[in-house]
Amino acid sequence: MKLNQLPLGARFEYDGQIFTKTGPLTAAAENGGQRMIPRYATLRPIGEAPPAAAAPAARQLDEARVLAAFDDFFQTCQRLTDDFSKPRLEAARQAFLAALKS
C-alpha cells in the first residue's frame, strides 16, 4: 500500500518502524520524530484505518431566496447597462431562468 492511499492518522509499518500518517508525505514515528515517506514506498497498514472524514452535507438552497437574489442582481445590471445592451441582458436572464427549470 502507498502512503497516499492511507487517511491521516492511519498507522503503518515502514523500514521496520511503526508510523502514524500526519500529512501527504509525512509520518510520525512511534518512538518520536517526523519522517518524510517516499511516494514509491510500500507500506504495511497496521490495525484498522481511522474512518475517513465524512463529506459535508450538500447545501440546500431555498428556491425563492435564490430567485429573489437573482432578481436584485438583474435590476442592478439593468441600471448599469446601456440601452443598446439591454436586449442581450434580458435574453441572458431568460436563458438563466430556463436553465433552472430543466
Backbone as XML, in Angstrom:
<?xml version="1.0"?>
<chain id="A" units="angstrom">
  <residue number="1" name="MET">
    <atom name="N" x="0.851" y="-1.170" z="0.000"/>
    <atom name="CA" x="0.000" y="0.000" z="0.000"/>
    <atom name="C" x="0.899" y="1.235" z="0.000"/>
  </residue>
  <residue number="2" name="LYS">
    <atom name="N" x="0.448" y="2.282" z="-0.652"/>
    <atom name="CA" x="1.197" y="3.535" z="-0.742"/>
    <atom name="C" x="0.651" y="4.534" z="0.275"/>
  </residue>
  <residue number="3" name="LEU">
    <atom name="N" x="1.473" y="5.518" z="0.636"/>
    <atom name="CA" x="1.095" y="6.494" z="1.654"/>
    <atom name="C" x="-0.147" y="7.290" z="1.249"/>
  </residue>
  <residue number="4" name="ASN">
    <atom name="N" x="-0.260" y="7.624" z="-0.044"/>
    <atom name="CA" x="-1.415" y="8.426" z="-0.475"/>
    <atom name="C" x="-2.728" y="7.656" z="-0.379"/>
  </residue>
  <residue number="5" name="GLN">
    <atom name="N" x="-2.663" y="6.359" z="-0.191"/>
    <atom name="CA" x="-3.877" y="5.555" z="-0.059"/>
    <atom name="C" x="-4.372" y="5.490" z="1.387"/>
  </residue>
  <residue number="6" name="LEU">
    <atom name="N" x="-3.558" y="5.970" z="2.323"/>
    <atom name="CA" x="-3.926" y="5.939" z="3.731"/>
    <atom name="C" x="-4.509" y="7.277" z="4.169"/>
  </residue>
  <residue number="7" name="PRO">
    <atom name="N" x="-5.536" y="7.256" z="5.020"/>
    <atom name="CA" x="-6.060" y="8.522" z="5.551"/>
    <atom name="C" x="-5.134" y="9.048" z="6.651"/>
  </residue>
  <residue number="8" name="LEU">
    <atom name="N" x="-5.255" y="10.331" z="6.949"/>
    <atom name="CA" x="-4.478" y="10.902" z="8.051"/>
    <atom name="C" x="-4.803" y="10.149" z="9.332"/>
  </residue>
  <residue number="9" name="GLY">
    <atom name="N" x="-3.784" y="9.897" z="10.133"/>
    <atom name="CA" x="-3.986" y="9.192" z="11.393"/>
    <atom name="C" x="-3.826" y="7.687" z="11.289"/>
  </residue>
  <residue number="10" name="ALA">
    <atom name="N" x="-3.711" y="7.159" z="10.089"/>
    <atom name="CA" x="-3.552" y="5.716" z="9.907"/>
    <atom name="C" x="-2.160" y="5.288" z="10.359"/>
  </residue>
  <residue number="11" name="ARG">
    <atom name="N" x="-2.092" y="4.117" z="10.950"/>
    <atom name="CA" x="-0.799" y="3.581" z="11.386"/>
    <atom name="C" x="-0.318" y="2.569" z="10.359"/>
  </residue>
  <residue number="12" name="PHE">
    <atom name="N" x="1.014" y="2.532" z="10.180"/>
    <atom name="CA" x="1.597" y="1.617" z="9.209"/>
    <atom name="C" x="3.041" y="1.315" z="9.591"/>
  </residue>
  <residue number="13" name="GLU">
    <atom name="N" x="3.567" y="0.252" z="8.979"/>
    <atom name="CA" x="4.963" y="-0.117" z="9.198"/>
    <atom name="C" x="5.761" y="0.210" z="7.946"/>
  </residue>
  <residue number="14" name="TYR">
    <atom name="N" x="6.940" y="0.795" z="8.165"/>
    <atom name="CA" x="7.857" y="1.123" z="7.066"/>
    <atom name="C" x="9.274" y="1.040" z="7.614"/>
  </residue>
  <residue number="15" name="ASP">
    <atom name="N" x="10.135" y="0.340" z="6.922"/>
    <atom name="CA" x="11.538" y="0.153" z="7.338"/>
    <atom name="C" x="11.652" y="-0.386" z="8.761"/>
  </residue>
  <residue number="16" name="GLY">
    <atom name="N" x="10.739" y="-1.278" z="9.140"/>
    <atom name="CA" x="10.810" y="-1.902" z="10.456"/>
    <atom name="C" x="10.344" y="-1.016" z="11.601"/>
  </residue>
  <residue number="17" name="GLN">
    <atom name="N" x="9.787" y="0.148" z="11.313"/>
    <atom name="CA" x="9.284" y="1.047" z="12.343"/>
    <atom name="C" x="7.795" y="1.275" z="12.158"/>
  </residue>
  <residue number="18" name="ILE">
    <atom name="N" x="7.129" y="1.637" z="13.249"/>
    <atom name="CA" x="5.707" y="1.937" z="13.208"/>
    <atom name="C" x="5.553" y="3.454" z="13.111"/>
  </residue>
  <residue number="19" name="PHE">
    <atom name="N" x="4.700" y="3.896" z="12.175"/>
    <atom name="CA" x="4.463" y="5.311" z="11.940"/>
    <atom name="C" x="2.966" y="5.594" z="11.957"/>
  </residue>
  <residue number="20" name="THR">
    <atom name="N" x="2.642" y="6.878" z="12.141"/>
    <atom name="CA" x="1.280" y="7.374" z="12.007"/>
    <atom name="C" x="1.309" y="8.483" z="10.964"/>
  </residue>
  <residue number="21" name="LYS">
    <atom name="N" x="0.454" y="8.393" z="9.958"/>
    <atom name="CA" x="0.443" y="9.389" z="8.893"/>
    <atom name="C" x="-0.009" y="10.733" z="9.454"/>
  </residue>
  <residue number="22" name="THR">
    <atom name="N" x="0.810" y="11.782" z="9.203"/>
    <atom name="CA" x="0.493" y="13.119" z="9.694"/>
    <atom name="C" x="0.297" y="14.132" z="8.575"/>
  </residue>
  <residue number="23" name="GLY">
    <atom name="N" x="0.628" y="13.768" z="7.351"/>
    <atom name="CA" x="0.492" y="14.675" z="6.221"/>
    <atom name="C" x="0.586" y="13.905" z="4.930"/>
  </residue>
  <residue number="24" name="PRO">
    <atom name="N" x="0.539" y="14.604" z="3.790"/>
    <atom name="CA" x="0.570" y="13.922" z="2.497"/>
    <atom name="C" x="1.852" y="13.114" z="2.263"/>
  </residue>
  <residue number="25" name="LEU">
    <atom name="N" x="2.972" y="13.563" z="2.823"/>
    <atom name="CA" x="4.243" y="12.854" z="2.653"/>
    <atom name="C" x="4.962" y="12.623" z="3.968"/>
  </residue>
  <residue number="26" name="THR">
    <atom name="N" x="4.319" y="12.916" z="5.093"/>
    <atom name="CA" x="4.995" y="12.823" z="6.379"/>
    <atom name="C" x="4.277" y="11.870" z="7.315"/>
  </residue>
  <residue number="27" name="ALA">
    <atom name="N" x="5.081" y="11.371" z="8.261"/>
    <atom name="CA" x="4.547" y="10.479" z="9.270"/>
    <atom name="C" x="5.344" y="10.674" z="10.553"/>
  </residue>
  <residue number="28" name="ALA">
    <atom name="N" x="4.689" y="10.425" z="11.679"/>
    <atom name="CA" x="5.343" y="10.498" z="12.981"/>
    <atom name="C" x="5.714" y="9.085" z="13.400"/>
  </residue>
  <residue number="29" name="ALA">
    <atom name="N" x="6.965" y="8.919" z="13.809"/>
    <atom name="CA" x="7.416" y="7.612" z="14.278"/>
    <atom name="C" x="6.833" y="7.350" z="15.654"/>
  </residue>
  <residue number="30" name="GLU">
    <atom name="N" x="6.611" y="6.073" z="15.952"/>
    <atom name="CA" x="6.059" y="5.692" z="17.239"/>
    <atom name="C" x="6.990" y="6.088" z="18.383"/>
  </residue>
  <residue number="31" name="ASN">
    <atom name="N" x="8.303" y="6.053" z="18.107"/>
    <atom name="CA" x="9.287" y="6.390" z="19.135"/>
    <atom name="C" x="9.680" y="7.869" z="19.090"/>
  </residue>
  <residue number="32" name="GLY">
    <atom name="N" x="8.929" y="8.691" z="18.347"/>
    <atom name="CA" x="9.170" y="10.135" z="18.279"/>
    <atom name="C" x="9.830" y="10.544" z="16.981"/>
  </residue>
  <residue number="33" name="GLY">
    <atom name="N" x="9.608" y="11.782" z="16.596"/>
    <atom name="CA" x="10.208" y="12.324" z="15.380"/>
    <atom name="C" x="9.310" y="12.203" z="14.165"/>
  </residue>
  <residue number="34" name="GLN">
    <atom name="N" x="9.560" y="13.082" z="13.224"/>
    <atom name="CA" x="8.839" y="13.089" z="11.945"/>
    <atom name="C" x="9.750" y="12.529" z="10.869"/>
  </residue>
  <residue number="35" name="ARG">
    <atom name="N" x="9.130" y="11.985" z="9.823"/>
    <atom name="CA" x="9.910" y="11.462" z="8.703"/>
    <atom name="C" x="9.131" y="11.637" z="7.416"/>
  </residue>
  <residue number="36" name="MET">
    <atom name="N" x="9.861" y="11.982" z="6.371"/>
    <atom name="CA" x="9.263" y="12.007" z="5.030"/>
    <atom name="C" x="9.196" y="10.567" z="4.537"/>
  </residue>
  <residue number="37" name="ILE">
    <atom name="N" x="8.060" y="10.197" z="3.986"/>
    <atom name="CA" x="7.879" y="8.857" z="3.435"/>
    <atom name="C" x="7.815" y="8.998" z="1.919"/>
  </residue>
  <residue number="38" name="PRO">
    <atom name="N" x="8.724" y="8.344" z="1.186"/>
    <atom name="CA" x="8.720" y="8.477" z="-0.278"/>
    <atom name="C" x="7.424" y="7.936" z="-0.883"/>
  </residue>
  <residue number="39" name="ARG">
    <atom name="N" x="7.022" y="8.555" z="-1.978"/>
    <atom name="CA" x="5.790" y="8.117" z="-2.662"/>
    <atom name="C" x="5.889" y="6.663" z="-3.135"/>
  </residue>
  <residue number="40" name="TYR">
    <atom name="N" x="7.077" y="6.240" z="-3.474"/>
    <atom name="CA" x="7.249" y="4.886" z="-4.009"/>
    <atom name="C" x="7.286" y="3.818" z="-2.913"/>
  </residue>
  <residue number="41" name="ALA">
    <atom name="N" x="7.361" y="4.225" z="-1.635"/>
    <atom name="CA" x="7.492" y="3.267" z="-0.538"/>
    <atom name="C" x="6.259" y="2.376" z="-0.446"/>
  </residue>
  <residue number="42" name="THR">
    <atom name="N" x="6.510" y="1.099" z="-0.205"/>
    <atom name="CA" x="5.420" y="0.157" z="0.018"/>
    <atom name="C" x="5.264" y="-0.007" z="1.526"/>
  </residue>
  <residue number="43" name="LEU">
    <atom name="N" x="4.056" y="0.224" z="2.017"/>
    <atom name="CA" x="3.788" y="0.241" z="3.444"/>
    <atom name="C" x="2.881" y="-0.911" z="3.833"/>
  </residue>
  <residue number="44" name="ARG">
    <atom name="N" x="2.979" y="-1.308" z="5.107"/>
    <atom name="CA" x="2.101" y="-2.349" z="5.620"/>
    <atom name="C" x="1.188" y="-1.710" z="6.660"/>
  </residue>
  <residue number="45" name="PRO">
    <atom name="N" x="-0.118" y="-1.584" z="6.358"/>
    <atom name="CA" x="-1.051" y="-0.980" z="7.318"/>
    <atom name="C" x="-1.121" y="-1.804" z="8.596"/>
  </residue>
  <residue number="46" name="ILE">
    <atom name="N" x="-1.348" y="-1.125" z="9.698"/>
    <atom name="CA" x="-1.479" y="-1.788" z="10.998"/>
    <atom name="C" x="-2.855" y="-1.467" z="11.551"/>
  </residue>
  <residue number="47" name="GLY">
    <atom name="N" x="-3.590" y="-2.506" z="11.937"/>
    <atom name="CA" x="-4.923" y="-2.298" z="12.510"/>
    <atom name="C" x="-5.879" y="-1.735" z="11.483"/>
  </residue>
  <residue number="48" name="GLU">
    <atom name="N" x="-6.968" y="-1.218" z="11.992"/>
    <atom name="CA" x="-7.973" y="-0.622" z="11.110"/>
    <atom name="C" x="-7.629" y="0.836" z="10.867"/>
  </residue>
  <residue number="49" name="ALA">
    <atom name="N" x="-7.846" y="1.268" z="9.662"/>
    <atom name="CA" x="-7.622" y="2.680" z="9.336"/>
    <atom name="C" x="-8.712" y="3.503" z="9.999"/>
  </residue>
  <residue number="50" name="PRO">
    <atom name="N" x="-8.367" y="4.696" z="10.487"/>
    <atom name="CA" x="-9.420" y="5.542" z="11.055"/>
    <atom name="C" x="-10.431" y="5.906" z="9.987"/>
  </residue>
  <residue number="51" name="PRO">
    <atom name="N" x="-11.674" y="6.122" z="10.373"/>
    <atom name="CA" x="-12.685" y="6.440" z="9.359"/>
    <atom name="C" x="-12.333" y="7.737" z="8.645"/>
  </residue>
  <residue number="52" name="ALA">
    <atom name="N" x="-12.548" y="7.731" z="7.362"/>
    <atom name="CA" x="-12.297" y="8.946" z="6.579"/>
    <atom name="C" x="-13.321" y="9.996" z="6.995"/>
  </residue>
  <residue number="53" name="ALA">
    <atom name="N" x="-12.908" y="11.235" z="6.918"/>
    <atom name="CA" x="-13.814" y="12.324" z="7.292"/>
    <atom name="C" x="-15.030" y="12.289" z="6.374"/>
  </residue>
  <residue number="54" name="ALA">
    <atom name="N" x="-16.190" y="12.410" z="6.977"/>
    <atom name="CA" x="-17.421" y="12.385" z="6.193"/>
    <atom name="C" x="-17.502" y="13.645" z="5.342"/>
  </residue>
  <residue number="55" name="ALA">
    <atom name="N" x="-17.962" y="13.470" z="4.144"/>
    <atom name="CA" x="-18.131" y="14.615" z="3.250"/>
    <atom name="C" x="-19.222" y="15.520" z="3.817"/>
  </residue>
  <residue number="56" name="PRO">
    <atom name="N" x="-19.016" y="16.822" z="3.744"/>
    <atom name="CA" x="-20.050" y="17.709" z="4.258"/>
    <atom name="C" x="-21.355" y="17.528" z="3.476"/>
  </residue>
  <residue number="57" name="ALA">
    <atom name="N" x="-22.446" y="17.680" z="4.188"/>
    <atom name="CA" x="-23.754" y="17.522" z="3.547"/>
    <atom name="C" x="-23.926" y="18.581" z="2.463"/>
  </residue>
  <residue number="58" name="ALA">
    <atom name="N" x="-24.586" y="18.187" z="1.410"/>
    <atom name="CA" x="-24.832" y="19.133" z="0.317"/>
    <atom name="C" x="-25.688" y="20.277" z="0.838"/>
  </residue>
  <residue number="59" name="ARG">
    <atom name="N" x="-25.327" y="21.482" z="0.469"/>
    <atom name="CA" x="-26.056" y="22.661" z="0.937"/>
    <atom name="C" x="-27.366" y="22.777" z="0.166"/>
  </residue>
  <residue number="60" name="GLN">
    <atom name="N" x="-28.435" y="22.947" z="0.894"/>
    <atom name="CA" x="-29.746" y="23.103" z="0.282"/>
    <atom name="C" x="-30.055" y="24.594" z="0.163"/>
  </residue>
  <residue number="61" name="LEU">
    <atom name="N" x="-30.484" y="25.022" z="-1.006"/>
    <atom name="CA" x="-30.828" y="26.421" z="-1.234"/>
    <atom name="C" x="-32.333" y="26.553" z="-1.397"/>
  </residue>
  <residue number="62" name="ASP">
    <atom name="N" x="-32.872" y="27.618" z="-0.825"/>
    <atom name="CA" x="-34.290" y="27.920" z="-0.955"/>
    <atom name="C" x="-34.513" y="28.587" z="-2.320"/>
  </residue>
  <residue number="63" name="GLU">
    <atom name="N" x="-35.344" y="27.980" z="-3.133"/>
    <atom name="CA" x="-35.567" y="28.473" z="-4.493"/>
    <atom name="C" x="-36.049" y="29.921" z="-4.500"/>
  </residue>
  <residue number="64" name="ALA">
    <atom name="N" x="-36.950" y="30.263" z="-3.615"/>
    <atom name="CA" x="-37.483" y="31.629" z="-3.583"/>
    <atom name="C" x="-36.383" y="32.643" z="-3.257"/>
  </residue>
  <residue number="65" name="ARG">
    <atom name="N" x="-35.493" y="32.292" z="-2.337"/>
    <atom name="CA" x="-34.399" y="33.208" z="-1.983"/>
    <atom name="C" x="-33.425" y="33.371" z="-3.145"/>
  </residue>
  <residue number="66" name="VAL">
    <atom name="N" x="-33.143" y="32.274" z="-3.855"/>
    <atom name="CA" x="-32.234" y="32.350" z="-4.998"/>
    <atom name="C" x="-32.824" y="33.242" z="-6.081"/>
  </residue>
  <residue number="67" name="LEU">
    <atom name="N" x="-34.094" y="33.038" z="-6.395"/>
    <atom name="CA" x="-34.743" y="33.855" z="-7.426"/>
    <atom name="C" x="-34.820" y="35.329" z="-7.021"/>
  </residue>
  <residue number="68" name="ALA">
    <atom name="N" x="-35.083" y="35.592" z="-5.751"/>
    <atom name="CA" x="-35.127" y="36.982" z="-5.277"/>
    <atom name="C" x="-33.747" y="37.632" z="-5.383"/>
  </residue>
  <residue number="69" name="ALA">
    <atom name="N" x="-32.710" y="36.886" z="-5.012"/>
    <atom name="CA" x="-31.349" y="37.423" z="-5.109"/>
    <atom name="C" x="-30.979" y="37.663" z="-6.567"/>
  </residue>
  <residue number="70" name="PHE">
    <atom name="N" x="-31.380" y="36.754" z="-7.446"/>
    <atom name="CA" x="-31.090" y="36.936" z="-8.866"/>
    <atom name="C" x="-31.837" y="38.147" z="-9.416"/>
  </residue>
  <residue number="71" name="ASP">
    <atom name="N" x="-33.088" y="38.327" z="-9.025"/>
    <atom name="CA" x="-33.842" y="39.497" z="-9.489"/>
    <atom name="C" x="-33.188" y="40.798" z="-9.036"/>
  </residue>
  <residue number="72" name="ASP">
    <atom name="N" x="-32.711" y="40.832" z="-7.789"/>
    <atom name="CA" x="-31.992" y="42.025" z="-7.306"/>
    <atom name="C" x="-30.744" y="42.275" z="-8.147"/>
  </residue>
  <residue number="73" name="PHE">
    <atom name="N" x="-30.006" y="41.207" z="-8.424"/>
    <atom name="CA" x="-28.800" y="41.305" z="-9.246"/>
    <atom name="C" x="-29.159" y="41.815" z="-10.644"/>
  </residue>
  <residue number="74" name="PHE">
    <atom name="N" x="-30.217" y="41.263" z="-11.216"/>
    <atom name="CA" x="-30.617" y="41.653" z="-12.557"/>
    <atom name="C" x="-31.033" y="43.121" z="-12.607"/>
  </residue>
  <residue number="75" name="GLN">
    <atom name="N" x="-31.747" y="43.593" z="-11.592"/>
    <atom name="CA" x="-32.157" y="45.002" z="-11.544"/>
    <atom name="C" x="-30.924" y="45.916" z="-11.519"/>
  </residue>
  <residue number="76" name="THR">
    <atom name="N" x="-29.919" y="45.525" z="-10.756"/>
    <atom name="CA" x="-28.681" y="46.307" z="-10.717"/>
    <atom name="C" x="-28.008" y="46.295" z="-12.084"/>
  </residue>
  <residue number="77" name="CYS">
    <atom name="N" x="-27.978" y="45.148" z="-12.727"/>
    <atom name="CA" x="-27.376" y="45.049" z="-14.066"/>
    <atom name="C" x="-28.105" y="45.944" z="-15.067"/>
  </residue>
  <residue number="78" name="GLN">
    <atom name="N" x="-29.433" y="45.979" z="-14.976"/>
    <atom name="CA" x="-30.201" y="46.823" z="-15.898"/>
    <atom name="C" x="-29.860" y="48.303" z="-15.720"/>
  </residue>
  <residue number="79" name="ARG">
    <atom name="N" x="-29.697" y="48.730" z="-14.464"/>
    <atom name="CA" x="-29.346" y="50.136" z="-14.219"/>
    <atom name="C" x="-27.959" y="50.476" z="-14.753"/>
  </residue>
  <residue number="80" name="LEU">
    <atom name="N" x="-27.055" y="49.500" z="-14.765"/>
    <atom name="CA" x="-25.672" y="49.743" z="-15.177"/>
    <atom name="C" x="-25.429" y="49.514" z="-16.669"/>
  </residue>
  <residue number="81" name="THR">
    <atom name="N" x="-26.440" y="48.980" z="-17.360"/>
    <atom name="CA" x="-26.286" y="48.614" z="-18.764"/>
    <atom name="C" x="-26.869" y="49.701" z="-19.657"/>
  </residue>
  <residue number="82" name="ASP">
    <atom name="N" x="-26.182" y="49.956" z="-20.777"/>
    <atom name="CA" x="-26.716" y="50.950" z="-21.723"/>
    <atom name="C" x="-27.900" y="50.350" z="-22.490"/>
  </residue>
  <residue number="83" name="ASP">
    <atom name="N" x="-28.689" y="51.206" z="-23.124"/>
    <atom name="CA" x="-29.898" y="50.764" z="-23.828"/>
    <atom name="C" x="-29.585" y="49.764" z="-24.939"/>
  </residue>
  <residue number="84" name="PHE">
    <atom name="N" x="-28.436" y="49.904" z="-25.561"/>
    <atom name="CA" x="-28.051" y="49.007" z="-26.651"/>
    <atom name="C" x="-27.888" y="47.566" z="-26.169"/>
  </residue>
  <residue number="85" name="SER">
    <atom name="N" x="-27.418" y="47.376" z="-24.930"/>
    <atom name="CA" x="-27.127" y="46.036" z="-24.399"/>
    <atom name="C" x="-28.287" y="45.397" z="-23.644"/>
  </residue>
  <residue number="86" name="LYS">
    <atom name="N" x="-29.330" y="46.142" z="-23.352"/>
    <atom name="CA" x="-30.435" y="45.612" z="-22.547"/>
    <atom name="C" x="-31.136" y="44.397" z="-23.167"/>
  </residue>
  <residue number="87" name="PRO">
    <atom name="N" x="-31.345" y="44.358" z="-24.500"/>
    <atom name="CA" x="-31.961" y="43.135" z="-25.060"/>
    <atom name="C" x="-31.099" y="41.883" z="-24.831"/>
  </residue>
  <residue number="88" name="ARG">
    <atom name="N" x="-29.789" y="42.024" z="-24.939"/>
    <atom name="CA" x="-28.903" y="40.868" z="-24.683"/>
    <atom name="C" x="-28.950" y="40.469" z="-23.215"/>
  </residue>
  <residue number="89" name="LEU">
    <atom name="N" x="-29.024" y="41.455" z="-22.333"/>
    <atom name="CA" x="-29.124" y="41.168" z="-20.902"/>
    <atom name="C" x="-30.421" y="40.428" z="-20.595"/>
  </residue>
  <residue number="90" name="GLU">
    <atom name="N" x="-31.521" y="40.867" z="-21.193"/>
    <atom name="CA" x="-32.809" y="40.200" z="-20.984"/>
    <atom name="C" x="-32.776" y="38.776" z="-21.542"/>
  </residue>
  <residue number="91" name="ALA">
    <atom name="N" x="-32.131" y="38.578" z="-22.681"/>
    <atom name="CA" x="-32.006" y="37.226" z="-23.249"/>
    <atom name="C" x="-31.189" y="36.328" z="-22.312"/>
  </residue>
  <residue number="92" name="ALA">
    <atom name="N" x="-30.145" y="36.883" z="-21.727"/>
    <atom name="CA" x="-29.340" y="36.103" z="-20.784"/>
    <atom name="C" x="-30.160" y="35.745" z="-19.548"/>
  </residue>
  <residue number="93" name="ARG">
    <atom name="N" x="-31.005" y="36.668" z="-19.084"/>
    <atom name="CA" x="-31.874" y="36.414" z="-17.933"/>
    <atom name="C" x="-32.834" y="35.264" z="-18.245"/>
  </residue>
  <residue number="94" name="GLN">
    <atom name="N" x="-33.442" y="35.339" z="-19.428"/>
    <atom name="CA" x="-34.390" y="34.279" z="-19.814"/>
    <atom name="C" x="-33.687" y="32.919" z="-19.926"/>
  </residue>
  <residue number="95" name="ALA">
    <atom name="N" x="-32.479" y="32.920" z="-20.468"/>
    <atom name="CA" x="-31.729" y="31.657" z="-20.579"/>
    <atom name="C" x="-31.397" y="31.100" z="-19.193"/>
  </residue>
  <residue number="96" name="PHE">
    <atom name="N" x="-31.034" y="31.980" z="-18.275"/>
    <atom name="CA" x="-30.744" y="31.560" z="-16.907"/>
    <atom name="C" x="-31.968" y="30.920" z="-16.253"/>
  </residue>
  <residue number="97" name="LEU">
    <atom name="N" x="-33.107" y="31.600" z="-16.353"/>
    <atom name="CA" x="-34.325" y="31.088" z="-15.748"/>
    <atom name="C" x="-34.764" y="29.771" z="-16.399"/>
  </residue>
  <residue number="98" name="ALA">
    <atom name="N" x="-34.582" y="29.660" z="-17.707"/>
    <atom name="CA" x="-34.934" y="28.412" z="-18.407"/>
    <atom name="C" x="-34.018" y="27.274" z="-17.953"/>
  </residue>
  <residue number="99" name="ALA">
    <atom name="N" x="-32.746" y="27.584" z="-17.715"/>
    <atom name="CA" x="-31.803" y="26.548" z="-17.261"/>
    <atom name="C" x="-32.180" y="26.031" z="-15.879"/>
  </residue>
  <residue number="100" name="LEU">
    <atom name="N" x="-32.743" y="26.875" z="-15.056"/>
    <atom name="CA" x="-33.168" y="26.431" z="-13.723"/>
    <atom name="C" x="-34.342" y="25.470" z="-13.794"/>
  </residue>
  <residue number="101" name="LYS">
    <atom name="N" x="-35.173" y="25.595" z="-14.807"/>
    <atom name="CA" x="-36.358" y="24.751" z="-14.942"/>
    <atom name="C" x="-36.040" y="23.379" z="-15.521"/>
  </residue>
  <residue number="102" name="SER">
    <atom name="N" x="-34.910" y="23.253" z="-16.190"/>
    <atom name="CA" x="-34.607" y="21.950" z="-16.824"/>
    <atom name="C" x="-33.840" y="21.051" z="-15.921"/>
  </residue>
</chain>
